[in-house]
């Protein structure tokens, strides 16, 4: 199941994402003892990550595809494991809602005007997580196991996805150009 929460309009990343995500997900720090959100931005997108000793929440806005995704992540030795190596430790909000018998959150464009897409999508995601994700936010191993069983993801080794340089004069397809 795709973890799409909202397809957003260009220009909604950066500071706007950060300020609205902090406001929407403040319950994590205020009520549940998570750390203040750590904001990161790169070419691919913006993320705000909250953590405790055993669990993290990652709110991510993909700049290229303009998708908002929220994950609850079980930490390994206090660190966020790579998704491709430990997908069973990552719960997409859409899978969590489906496990509860709920529909995924609708696309922001379906329910809100363009200027309200990002704030409303973040509020809807935070509200859904707050209401339906208490056991995952508490790090309950049974919910991680149930979601991994219902929505299995292939587990890969680091060597399977490490980028290798293409030799000069090669097209990368095994034939010389």
Secondary structure, DSSP 8 states (H G I E B T S, - for coil): -----EE--TT--THHHHHHHHHHTTHHHHHH-----EEEE-SSEEEEEEE-SSEEEEEEEETTTTEEEEEEEE-BTTB---TTT-GGGEEEHHHHHHHTT------HHHHS-GGGHHHHHHHHHHHHHHHH-HHHHTT-HHHHHHHHHHT------HHHH------TTB-SSSSB-
